[in-house]
């Protein structure tokens, strides 16, 4: 079991700390390190069957909306302080000193969706067709109203007839907001994140 679980300073969410502050980055790094060091889900963090069902449905809805290019609806799955992060390394290094392919707050996500809707985002003309597959879901339940989900993903893409696969793992922080579960963070761990990338301007 990772030592971080015994550290009273460990907090499973990014809320209640200044957005993108040094403290925020410290907490982000601690959470991702916890995921990477995890060998099995500790008994005290195992989600109930009902919690797991909520987590699975949220992720499967997200995948479906992405594949159907319903990005405005996809945004509604995220909290107002959400983070969407694709680091450019596979080791889980400190995000303050490591290059990222993307590190977006909610405002940047909204701008990206708005830009794609104009049909003038030439890297996505035509748009990339995708199929998102999520598997090996591990759901960790924290109190109050916080879950972590770690899963593997495979994304098949087609851009102007060129087929390309993407694979890796995702880490999610889910937060209960007004009796509904929402995504507070999505961390995409590309299998080849430390290698040159093709056109990843679609939404992973």
C-alpha positions in Angstrom: 0.0 0.0 0.0 1.5 3.4 -0.9 2.8 5.5 2.0 0.7 8.4 0.8 -2.4 6.8 2.3 -0.9 7.1 5.8 0.0 10.8 5.1 -2.5 13.0 6.8 -1.8 15.7 4.3 -3.0 13.6 1.4 -6.3 14.9 -0.1 -8.0 13.0 -2.9 -9.4 16.1 -4.6 -8.0 19.3 -6.1 -10.8 21.5 -4.7 -10.3 24.0 -1.8 -6.8 24.9 -2.9 -6.0 27.9 -5.2 -6.5 27.0 -8.8 -3.1 26.2 -10.5 -1.1 27.4 -7.4 2.0 25.7 -6.1 -0.2 23.9 -3.6 -2.5 22.8 -6.3 0.4 21.3 -8.3 1.7 19.6 -5.2 -1.6 18.0 -4.6 -1.9 17.0 -8.3 1.5 15.3 -8.2 0.6 13.5 -5.0 -2.6 12.1 -6.4 -1.0 10.9 -9.7 1.9 9.4 -7.7 -0.6 7.5 -5.6 -2.2 6.1 -8.7 1.1 5.0 -10.2 2.3 3.4 -6.9 -1.0 1.5 -6.3 -0.6 -2.3 -6.4 -4.2 -3.0 -5.4 -7.2 -1.1 -4.2 -7.0 -1.0 -0.4 -10.0 -2.6 1.4 -11.0 0.7 3.0 -11.2 2.4 -0.4 -13.1 -0.2 -2.4 -16.2 1.3 -3.9 -19.7 -0.1 -3.3 -21.5 -1.7 -6.2 -23.7 1.4 -6.5 -20.7 3.7 -6.6 -19.0 1.6 -9.2 -22.2 1.6 -11.3 -22.3 5.4 -11.2 -18.6 5.7 -12.1 -18.9 3.2 -15.0 -22.0 5.0 -16.4 -20.3 8.4 -16.3 -17.2 7.2 -18.2 -19.2 5.2 -20.7 -21.4 8.3 -21.3 -18.3 10.4 -21.8 -16.9 7.9 -24.3 -20.2 7.9 -26.3 -20.4 11.7 -26.4 -16.8 12.0 -27.6 -17.4 9.4 -30.4 -20.6 11.2 -31.4 -18.8 14.6 -31.4 -21.4 16.0 -29.0 -18.7 18.1 -27.3 -21.0 20.7 -25.7 -22.9 17.9 -24.0 -19.5 16.3 -23.1 -18.5 19.6 -21.3 -21.5 19.3 -19.0 -20.0 16.2 -17.5 -17.2 18.3 -16.0 -17.1 20.4 -12.9 -16.5 24.2 -13.1 -13.0 23.8 -11.8 -12.2 20.7 -14.0 -8.8 19.9 -15.4 -7.9 18.0 -18.6 -4.3 16.9 -18.6 -2.1 15.1 -21.1 1.5 15.0 -19.9 4.4 14.4 -22.3 6.0 11.8 -20.1 5.2 8.3 -18.9 6.9 8.4 -15.5 4.5 10.7 -13.7 7.0 13.5 -13.1 6.3 16.7 -11.4 3.8 18.7 -13.6 5.5 22.0 -12.7 8.8 20.9 -14.4 7.5 18.5 -17.1 6.2 19.5 -20.5 2.6 18.6 -21.2 0.8 18.1 -24.5 -2.2 19.7 -22.9 -3.0 21.1 -19.5 -6.4 22.8 -19.7 -8.8 24.3 -17.2 -12.5 24.5 -17.8 -12.2 27.8 -19.6 -9.7 26.4 -22.1 -11.9 23.3 -22.7 -14.8 25.6 -23.5 -12.7 27.7 -25.9 -11.5 24.5 -27.6 -15.1 23.1 -28.0 -16.2 26.5 -29.3 -13.4 26.6 -31.8 -14.1 23.1 -33.1 -17.7 24.1 -33.6 -16.7 26.9 -36.0 -15.5 24.3 -38.5 -12.4 26.5 -39.0 -10.1 24.4 -36.9 -8.1 23.2 -39.9 -6.3 20.4 -38.0 -9.8 19.0 -37.6 -11.1 19.6 -41.1 -12.3 16.9 -41.7 -12.9 16.0 -38.1 -11.3 12.9 -36.6 -13.7 9.9 -36.2 -13.1 8.0 -33.0 -14.1 4.9 -31.0 -13.2 5.1 -27.3 -12.9 1.8 -25.4 -12.4 1.9 -21.6 -11.6 -1.3 -19.7 -10.0 -2.5 -16.5 -11.8 0.0 -14.4 -10.7 0.3 -10.8 -12.9 2.5 -8.6 -11.7 4.0 -5.3 -14.2 5.6 -3.0 -13.3 8.5 -0.7 -15.5 10.5 1.6 -17.3 12.7 1.2 -18.4 12.5 -2.4 -15.1 11.8 -4.1 -14.2 8.8 -6.3 -11.0 8.0 -8.2 -11.2 5.8 -11.4 -8.2 4.3 -13.1 -8.8 2.5 -16.4 -7.1 1.5 -19.6 -8.2 3.0 -22.9 -7.9 2.2 -26.6 -8.9 4.8 -29.1 -9.2 4.0 -32.8 -9.1 7.1 -35.0 -9.7 7.9 -38.6 -8.6 11.2 -40.1 -9.1 11.7 -43.8 -9.0 8.0 -44.3 -5.8 7.4 -42.2 -6.3 4.9 -39.4 -4.3 5.4 -36.2 -4.6 3.8 -32.7 -4.1 5.4 -29.4 -3.6 3.5 -26.1 -2.8 4.1 -22.5 -4.5 4.7 -19.2 -6.7 7.4 -17.7 -7.0 8.6 -14.2 -10.2 10.4 -13.1 -11.3 12.3 -10.1 -15.1 12.2 -9.8 -16.9 14.6 -7.5 -20.5 14.6 -6.5 -22.2 17.9 -7.3 -25.9 18.5 -6.5 -26.5 14.7 -6.3 -24.8 14.1 -9.7 -21.3 12.7 -10.3 -19.1 15.0 -12.4 -15.5 14.8 -13.7 -13.1 17.1 -11.7 -10.0 15.8 -13.4 -9.2 13.7 -16.4 -5.5 12.7 -16.7 -4.6 10.9 -20.0 -1.5 8.8 -19.8 -0.6 8.1 -23.5 1.4 4.8 -23.9 3.8 6.8 -26.1 3.5 10.2 -24.5 7.3 10.7 -24.5 7.4 10.1 -28.3 6.5 12.5 -31.2 2.8 12.5 -31.7 0.6 12.5 -34.7 -2.5 14.8 -34.9 -3.9 14.7 -31.4 -6.0 17.8 -31.8 -9.2 15.8 -31.4 -10.5 15.3 -27.9 -9.0 12.2 -26.2 
